[in-house]
Structure formats: structure tokens, C-alpha cells
Amino acid sequence: MAINQLILTLVKETIKNHHAEQSANLIKCLELGYPDLLVSAGEIDFLFGDGTAKELTIRDDSEQIAQWHGYTGAKQIFDTHSLWKKLGIDPTTIDMKKLRGCEQLVDLNYPMPSDYKCRFDLAIDPGTLEHCFNVGQAFINLFESLTAGGVAIHAFPVNRYNHGFWSANPTLYHDLCTENDLSILWLRGVTFDNILFELPAHQRFKEIAENTAIVACIRRDTVSEFVFPVQRKYRDNS
């Protein structure tokens, strides 16, 4: 999983806009897979101030990480958790394997252990849920991990064929939030070249670029039992 400039910008804005009251405390963050930081020193300094990148740790496995992602940007990959430390973020990383060494082993195909629920102010999923076969349970796990007011930053493919098991339509997010105590704070389509565009909530659409994904920020407004949504056109006959 990886964080590009868009995801990192959303992390910055989420901290600024939705966790101001956390200024005296660490922001507890759940990472669905260790998110490799695929951004340059210049991008980091632009977002967080000149000289920030110089204070971060460079990973010893930078070359392997870049090759894994097909990343042709900066040759040195900064350690994500060294940036989170500067930003006051306390990360917990879960995955099915220890790929970066810091992961706690959790299979999102099944209900998460209770001690992960209602625990986190922020959850970051820059591309994990589409790889979970039991995707409905994986969505439940993502949002049940959040405290009331917690925000998930989430990416999911629309038409990246064979990238994962699943692709999604924007109606998924609107119906999901309508039938649960969730609010969409920000949602856009993004092309492989990082061009942003609006996606209709429920209307059919076509002529979409290949390798497009949905990126969204979704807030859990209150802690309540999660229910599976019915698609709007069947629920409302509209």
C-alpha cells in the first residue's frame, strides 16, 4: 500500500480540520497495511514546511519498495512513521504478513478483535480493501475501528482490472453512508496520472479514463451498529 501526494494532502487536511481538539494528544491511527511514502522531499516540504524532509528517516529498503510499486520518482523512500511522529500521529499497522516488520497480524476477511474497535481517530487505507475477498466485512472493520468523529481516508479502484478482487462504484459510498452514521467529507475520482474529477453519486456514467480510482474521506459520526446498505435505486425506486 502506498501514500502519494494526494493521500498525504488529505491526511494533513484531516488532522487540521477534524482533529484540532487532539492538539495536546497523539492522534491514534490505524493503517490497513504499512503505507509506503511515495512522495519526494519537495512534496513533503511543500505540505509541512521547508526542512521537514531532512528530519525524516530514509528507509534502507528504498530500492526494493520503489521497484515493488513501479515508482520512478525519488530514489530515496522516507519512512512513513518518522513523518507521523512529527505530525503527532500514533500508528498501528495491521496486515496478513509482516512485510515491513511493524505489522500486527489481522485478517480483514473476518471480524476484527474487539480491542481494535472504536479505538482510532484516523484510519488510512490507500488501497487494501479491494484485495480482501470478504469485502463487506472488510468495510465493516474499517469503519468500526473509528471512534465517533473519526475519519477514514480510503482509496478503491473503479476500473483497474485485475488489480484486486473488486472494483467499486460511487453509489456504494453514498448508500453506505446514508444507511449508517457516516458522512462523506470528500470524494473524487482520480486517474492514474492523478487528475481529479467529480463522480456522480447515483447516476450512470461512461467515458471514464482507464486505471481510475475513488478516493474518499468518510467520517464516522456516531458509534452505532453497522448495517449493509441496499442500493438506492432499489431502496427508493428512483
N, C-alpha and C positions, 0 to 999 in steps of 0.2 A: 504494500500500500504506500501511497506517496502523497506529499503535500506540495502543490505548486503555488505560484504567487496568488492565484485566486483564492484557494483554500486558506492560505496564510492571512490574506486580507480579511476574510470572513472571521477567522479566529480573532484577529485584532479588533474588529468591529463588535464582535460578540462580547468580548471582555469589556470594551468601552461602554457599550450601550446597555448590556443586560446583567453585568456583574459589578457595577460600580460600588454596590454595597459590600462587595467582597474585598475592598481595597486593603483592609487590615488582615485578611486571611488568605491562605492559599486557595486557589480555585481547583477543586477536585475534578480531574478529567479522566474519562475512560477512552482509551484508544482501542479501536477494533483492528488489531494488527499494528505493529510498530510503523508509524508513518514516516518513511524516508523523506528528508527535506530536500526536494529538488528545486532549489532556488539559489540564485547567485548571491555573492556578498553585497553587490549593489542593490539587489531587490530587498535584502534584509535591512540594509542601512536606510533605504528609502522609506520602508514601513516603520522602523523602530528607532531611527536616528543614526547619524554618522558615527562610525566606530563600533556599532553593535556587533557586526560580524567578526571583528578582530578578537572579541571576548569569548567567542564560541569555540567549542571543541570540534576539530576535524576528524572524521571517522577514519580509522586505519583501513577499513574495507571499502573506501570510497570508490575504487575502480570497479569492484565486483557489483556494488549497488548500482552504479551508473550503467553497467552492462546489462544487469537484470532488467532495468526499466527501459533500456534503449535510450537513455538520456544523453544528449550530446551537448549539454550546457556546461556549467562549471565542472572542472575536473575534480575539485575537492568538495565532498559532501559533508555538510555540517551535521553534527549530532543534534537531533531534534530536541532531546531532553535538556541539552545545555541551553537552548533557546527558551524552553518552557521555564527553566529555573529563573532566568532573568525576568520573565513575564509574570512570575508568581503562580505558575501552573504546576500542580502536583499530579503527575500522570500515573495511571495504572494501565498497563498494556495487557490485552488478552489475545490469544491466538491458539490454534490447534498444535503449533510447533514452536520451539524456541529458535526462531530464525535470527534474532538479533541479541538474544541472551537475557532480555529483561522481561519476557512474556510470562504471564500466568496462564496455565493451560485451561481453556474453556472452549467447549464446542457449542457454537451458537445455534446448531440444529436442535438443541434441547433447551428446556428452561434453565436459565442461569441459577446458580446457587443464590440463596436468599440474601447473602451478605453483599451482593452486587446491586441489589435493587434499591431504588430511591436514595442513592448514595452520591451521585455525581452532579456537579453544576454544569458540566460540559461533556459532550460525547463527540468524538471525531471519528467518522467513518468515510474516508476518501475513496472507498471502493472495495468493501468487504462483503456486503450482504448478497451481492449477485453471485458470489461463489458458494453460498450456503444452499444446500438442496431444499431444506425445510425453511423457505424464505419467510413465510408468515411468522413462524416462531422467532426467526432472527430479527424481524421488525419489532416484535413484542419485546424482545430482550433489549434492543437499542433504547426504546423509549421508557421501558420500566427501570432502566438504570438511572434515569434522571430524577432529581429532586423536583418539587414544584418550582416552576420558573427556570428549570434547567433547559439548556439548548443543545440540540444535536445538529452538527454540521455534517452533511451527508451527500454523497455522490452515487449515482446509479446510472448504468448505460441505458440509452434509448435504442440504439441500433449498432452497437459494437459486436458484431456477430462472432460467436464462439469465444468471446472474451470471458464470459462466465456462464452459469446455467441460465440466467434470467436477464430480461430487459424490462423496462418499466414505461408506463405512460403517465403523463402529468395528472390524469384523473385519479390515479392511485393516491397521490398525496392529498389532493383536495377531499376525496371521500374519506380517507384515513383520518384527516383532521376534523372533518365535520362530525364524524361519529365517535370521536374520542376528544378528550380535553386537551387538544393540541392546536397550535396556531402556526401558520406559515408566516415566517418573518421575511423570508427572501427565497425566491425560486426562479431559476433561469435555465434555459438550455445553453449548453456550451459545446462548441465544436472542438475537434482535435487540435485546432490552431488557436484555441482559447478565445473565440469570438462568441460573445454573449448575445442572446436573443430571447424574446418573450415566447412563452409556450401557453397556448390556450388551456384553460382549466379542464374543460369537458368536451369542447367541440373537436370534431375530427380535423386532421391537418395532413398535409403532404409536402413534397418538395423540401424535405429536411436533409441537411448535409449528412454524409456518412460519418461514422465514428462520433456521433453526438451523445452527450450525457446530460442528465439532470443534476444540478447542484442546488441544494436547499438548506436553509436554516429553519428548524422547526422547534418551537418551544413547548414544553410540557407545562400547561397552565396549572393544573391541579393533579394530585395523585388519586387516580381512580382506576377501576378495573378496566383493562384493555378489552375492546370488542373488535371483531373482524368487521370491516365495512362491507356494505352492499354497494355495488356501483350505482352512481347517481341515476343513470337513465332507467334502471330497473326499480330503484327505490322510489323515485318521484315520477316515473313515467314521462320523463322530459328529455 
